[in-house]
Amino acid sequence: MSEDFSVGDAVAYHDGTIGVTLTCQVVKVMPAERSVRSYHIRDLSELFERCVRGDTLTRIAPVPADGIFKSKGDAS
C-alpha cells in the first residue's frame, strides 16, 4: 500500500512516459478508488495541476521558499 500524503507536502513525481522527475506540492487529496488514492500535485514552474496515483510519489524534505533567493549579504 502506498504512503498517505497531505495537502502542502513536498513530493517527487517521476513521469515514466517522458522520463522526468518533478518536485511538486500536493494541492488536493482525492478519495480512494479501488484502494488506490490519487492526488492533485503542482510543480511551481507549471500553470496546471496533475492528477497522479499515490504510488508514483515520494515524500521529500520541503525547501524553504524564503531561503532560495537570499543573497549572502541579506541580514535576516
Buried (B, 14 or more C-beta within 10 A) or exposed (E): EEEEBEEEBBBBBEEEEEEEEBBBBBBEBBEEEEEEBBBBBBBEEEEEBBEBEBEBBEEEEEEEEEEEEEEEEEEE
